[in-house]
Amino acid sequence: MASLTIAQALQRAPLLHAVSESPRLDIELILCHLLQKNRTWLYTWPDHLLADESLRQFETCLARRETGEPIAHIIGEREFWSLPLLVNNSTLIPRPDTEVVVEQVLASFAEDAPTQVRRCLDLGTGTGAIALALANEKKHWQVLAVDRSADAVALARTNVARLRLPNVQVLCSDWFSAIPAQTFDVIVSNPPYIDPQDPHLEQGDVRFEPRSALVAGNAGLADIEAILEQAPAYLAVGGWLLIEHGYDQGRAVRNLFCASGLVQVSTRRDYAGNERVTFGQWA
C-alpha cells in the first residue's frame, strides 16, 4: 500500500463534493478520529506519514463517506453543546438547531438562583443530547430522560456515564407510559415530526437514521399531539413545555399548545431563521 501524508490525505476532499457540504472538514474529522489528534496537529505536521493500519482505516472511512454515510456514524461521535456524544444508527444524530431547545430552557429559568433545584423530563432522548446539555449547565437539576428504544436508552446511559453527570437518569418509556405520577418544572422533546411522504427522507444523513425517530402520522404531528395530550398532567404549575418541530409546523403546533391549555405560547426560530421550537407554560 502506497504511503500517504496528512497533506495528501486532505487533498482527497474533492472525492466527497457530491455527498458533503464540508468535504475537507469531513476528512479532518476522520483523521483526527483515527490519529487521536486535534485539527491544529494536522496542520502542524502535514508531512506526517500515516502508518499502514491508519491508512487502511482512512481508506475504509473515506469509502463509507463517499456512499453518503454520515460522518458522525463513521467516527461514532458528534459534538452537541460542546459535549462529545457517542452516536450510532439506533438514534438521530444531534443537530445544531436542537441547541435552540437548550437555549430556550435556560432562558426560561434565567432568574433562578444558582443552586435552585428543578425537575426536567426529556421525552425521546435519543443520544441524551438535550438532557445532558441541561444537566451539565444545571448541576442541581434532576433530569429524567426517556426513550422507547432500548438501544437508544443504552446509548444515552453510556453518554451519561462518559460525561459523569449523576443528575441524569435514563429510562425506557414510550413517552409517558412508564413514568410514575409526578410533576416536572420543564418537559422537553425533539419527537418524530416528518411527514412519511416527505421527499427529504431520501436525502442526506436521514437515509441512515431510524425512520421511527423521524416520521409521524397526521402530516408529522401525531407524536406532538400525543405528547400534548398527556403533558399537562406531568407539568407543575408554572412549568414549561418545549417541543422541537418542522420548519413549516409552527402555526399548527402553537394551535395545539393553546388547545391543551398552555399559555404564553410562542415559537423560537433556529439558526437558519426557521420556526423550530414552540413552548408554553402550564398556568
Disulfide bonds with the S-S distance in Angstrom:
none
